[in-house]
Amino acid sequence: MSTIDRYFNDNNGILKIIPTFVPRRFGNAGKRLRLHPDDYYALGTKRGSIKERWFSSVICAMNGKDAKEDEGLSYVNIDDTQENKISLKEFVDKLKGDLIGEELYKKHGTWPMYSKFFDYEGPLFFHLHLGFEAAARVGKLGKPEAYYFPPQYNNYPGKFPHTYFGLNPDVTKEDLKNRLLRYEEEDIRITDLSRAYRIELGTGWYTPPGVLHAPGSYLTYEPQWNSDVNSVYENITDGEIYGKEFLFENCPDEKQGDIDYVLSLMDFEKNIDPKYKETYFRAPIVLTDNDEYIEKLIVYGNEYIEAKEITIKPGKSAVIKDDTAYGTIIVQGYGSIGNHKCSVSTMLRFGQMSEDEFFVSHNAAKQGIKITNESGYEPLVMLKHYPYMEKRK
């Protein structure tokens, strides 16, 4: 029996995941990832500070030529050593439908999504993610994504706790083009054409491919599709300058420098939706609230990704059943999930193991996972992310 099969069977289909931290060369770290203050430049100053933690990832970050080959991949904690870790991708490739479910594996051939915490002190640049057709031209996938703002990880709001979404309804493509043509000549102030919404903790948004957005400065939980492709429409953000390579980064060679092609990456009608908030804002939906636990749907209303927030009440246990495999991160409290101890991380060294992240297999989720809160006072709160699957009657 292989190490993967043995670990999978011994742990009843629940995988303990090692923390995966990812640097970015732009922006400043918000320093809310529970990483030790000395470790935000663990990969060197040239790589930029660490601003993201990735969950249940089987893909690598699009992080330039200096990135490690496996940067962004999630690894399973086999025996509490880094030396013997095995990637979640290897688990998926070996176990296939036994891990993620036959229907999901037949449809995608892999685990098709991941989630992350992204954590910036200031606002991100105004950008869009490519749709599936445009992404396919550069050998990649489109990127639908969603946001949720967990109170447990947001002890302060950062410099700009507002997010720009879409465009004012009266904006034209010509308005955008005129600004993009001056991308390297002046501050084009492109968010003048957009609308900013104040972030509400404990709520979220869905962002389809092709929609311009500039995320605000709260730490954000972001379930998304297996992709890392964008086009940056803003040339100066929070005092930082972005060159044209950010605008044309995911354009085919023959379209480099073509502003009209960049504009074609937009879903223009979604951008100018006059009821944008009504369409894409996501207040949590309470699915269950009993003596043992509260279950909320926090990402929904699209055909790609969903997420839930589970709260086990102090001193209680609950058996939670789900229709699909999922990844999960503990954001408050301590106790157990299946046969694993679990606890929120308060401060991690780079490369350190933790007991706050897990991946639950399809059959284990269907049978139900017993989750116990061992605190008499504090709730045990977990966020869990998974691909949307049409519900069968």
MOFENFEN-V402055 format. One record per backbone hydrogen bond with DSSP energy under -1.0 kcal/mol. CO is the residue of the C=O (numbers start at 1). NH is the residue of the N-H. E is the energy in kcal/mol with one decimal. If there is no record, write none. Layout:
co=<CO:CO>
nh=<NH:NH>
e=<E:E>
//
This chain:
co=<2:3:4:5:6:7:8:9:11:13:15:16:20:22:22:28:34:36:39:40:41:45:49:51:52:53:55:57:61:64:68:70:71:74:75:76:76:86:87:88:89:90:91:92:95:96:96:97:99:101:102:103:104:105:112:114:115:116:117:118:119:121:126:126:127:128:129:130:131:132:135:135:136:144:145:147:148:149:150:151:160:160:161:163:164:168:172:173:174:175:176:177:179:180:182:182:189:190:191:193:195:197:200:203:204:205:207:208:210:212:213:214:215:220:221:223:224:225:231:235:237:240:243:244:246:248:252:253:255:258:259:260:262:263:267:268:270:271:273:275:276:277:280:282:285:288:292:293:294:295:295:296:297:299:304:306:307:307:308:309:310:311:312:313:316:318:320:326:327:328:329:332:333:334:335:336:337:340:342:348:349:355:356:357:358:359:360:361:362:363:364:365:369:370:371:372:375:380:381:381:382:383:384:385:386>
nh=<6:7:8:9:10:11:13:12:14:361:359:77:54:51:52:121:348:39:42:50:44:48:24:119:22:117:115:74:63:67:71:73:61:88:18:78:86:76:91:92:93:94:95:96:98:99:100:101:362:105:106:107:108:109:226:224:55:222:53:220:30:159:233:234:213:231:210:143:135:136:138:140:139:225:207:205:221:202:153:154:162:217:199:197:214:171:176:177:178:179:180:181:182:183:185:186:192:193:194:168:165:163:203:149:282:147:145:211:267:166:127:164:124:118:148:146:114:227:128:242:240:237:246:248:232:251:255:256:258:262:263:264:265:266:271:272:273:167:276:279:280:281:206:204:297:295:313:290:311:287:288:309:285:307:388:386:298:299:384:296:382:294:380:316:373:371:369:360:385:358:383:381:344:374:342:372:340:337:335:36:352:343:330:17:328:15:326:365:366:367:368:322:320:338:318:336:315:312:331:332:310:329:308:327:306>
e=<-2.6:-2.6:-2.5:-2.5:-2.8:-1.7:-2.5:-1.4:-1.7:-2.6:-2.3:-3.3:-2.3:-1.6:-1.6:-2.6:-3.3:-2.4:-1.6:-2.3:-2.1:-1.1:-2.0:-2.8:-2.8:-2.5:-2.0:-2.4:-1.6:-1.4:-1.6:-2.3:-2.9:-2.7:-2.8:-1.1:-1.3:-3.6:-1.6:-2.5:-2.9:-2.0:-3.0:-2.3:-2.2:-1.5:-2.1:-1.8:-2.4:-2.4:-2.7:-1.8:-2.3:-2.6:-2.0:-2.8:-3.5:-3.2:-2.0:-2.5:-2.0:-3.2:-1.8:-1.2:-2.4:-2.1:-2.9:-2.0:-2.5:-1.9:-1.5:-2.5:-1.6:-1.9:-3.1:-1.3:-3.1:-3.2:-1.2:-1.6:-1.8:-1.9:-2.2:-2.4:-2.2:-2.3:-1.6:-2.8:-2.5:-1.2:-2.6:-2.2:-1.5:-1.7:-1.9:-1.5:-1.9:-1.9:-1.6:-3.2:-2.3:-2.5:-1.3:-1.9:-3.6:-2.9:-2.0:-1.3:-2.1:-3.3:-2.6:-1.7:-2.6:-2.3:-1.7:-2.2:-2.1:-2.4:-1.9:-3.1:-2.4:-2.4:-1.9:-2.2:-1.8:-1.8:-1.9:-1.2:-2.2:-1.9:-2.5:-1.4:-1.3:-1.4:-1.8:-1.8:-1.0:-3.0:-1.1:-1.9:-2.4:-2.4:-2.1:-1.7:-3.0:-2.5:-2.6:-2.3:-2.7:-3.1:-1.6:-2.4:-2.3:-1.5:-2.4:-2.0:-2.3:-1.8:-2.5:-2.5:-2.5:-2.3:-2.3:-2.1:-2.9:-3.0:-2.6:-3.1:-2.1:-2.2:-2.5:-2.2:-2.4:-1.6:-2.3:-2.3:-1.9:-2.6:-3.0:-3.0:-2.3:-2.3:-3.1:-2.2:-2.6:-3.4:-1.9:-2.5:-2.3:-2.4:-1.7:-2.3:-2.6:-2.7:-2.2:-2.0:-1.8:-3.0:-2.5:-1.4:-2.9:-2.3:-2.4:-2.2:-2.3>
//
